[in-house]
């Protein structure tokens, strides 16, 4: 997934950024209503645009976008603009985001009064997406939070998380979190209220963990903070629950188009077939090729929600699209089955000459993405596809991920019609203290029609 805007990235020689060519004034809240004529299609030169300028700046706390610090959230201006463009939305009854993450596209679809379906393998992502977009009886939720705390304080039973998670919490934190897990499980809440309580618990675990708060994945801080007190942990849960309920009030004025969120693997045809068919736009920002840190950034929340075992996130990581690690046997098998991905063979061969492991990681990624795109095209109700992606820096050079994904989409039967690039001004997923590979220079928005 692509990143939230930050400080300007130096050294980008992209030429002048201007409003989209082919847009005309009028009929759009942004003063540019539609892409004029895309009949020429094909992979022409990408047009440099600025979605930030087209839409304008947006408040950080707007709607419910900021209820969870999920890493590498999609720039909100992109779906907001596209969902208001008649040529993108023509004939569309619903939007599908098969990599919904924390629900940016889903929330923007609801704001635009468009039905939507989100899919994600990460249980924390699915939870955040549901809470971010679904209506909640806040009075009942607030009462449930009070009752959960009262019950937990009286309980002597403490739930123990997977062993790997305990090292990140002081004894007082382990005690309170363990009692809250039991109390929430016995609360009898369901639906939106249960999701609300679960997200409060997840946010509490994230907040009170003895980790470096500047790095999304669990990393020990250079200087460990003083041990937390039991009363402070209770107070933190009460504060989190009140703050979250207050932020969810922003949903009150939105159209009655609650998204459907599915926790599942979009490589599976069964997941796609489980969704009722309407005329659909797929609007999504796929994960990066080596995106396991997205899973590890939510590992402590997954632990306290009971979604992983003592093995940690290994099982979820192995089943995810985008890898950091592959076993030697998996590397060999992945590289051998690339015959069906001839459109990317040259690039994988180039990487293999430099680093076999990295070549296998990206071969697995594109193999997985080919399955997803084939499933998307096999769904006859899909009218249009929009892929939002950026290049990756791999083995000392830039990997043109947007072009390779576009080639796979074409191989699946989609027809490219237009492509735009928007400069990336920063990135939000920090993975080490020592720095990062060079940041991606741009994010690319490519539009396809059903072929």
Helices and strands as residue ranges (DSSP letters): E 47-49, H 51-55, H 76-82, H 86-89, E 94-97, H 104-111, E 115-120, H 123-133, H 138-154, H 163-166, H 171-185, H 191-208, H 230-248, G 249-253, E 260-263, H 269-273, E 280-284, H 292-296, H 299-304, H 314-318, H 328-336, G 338-344, H 345-354, H 356-378, E 382-390, E 392-394, E 397-399, H 401-412, E 414-423, E 442-450
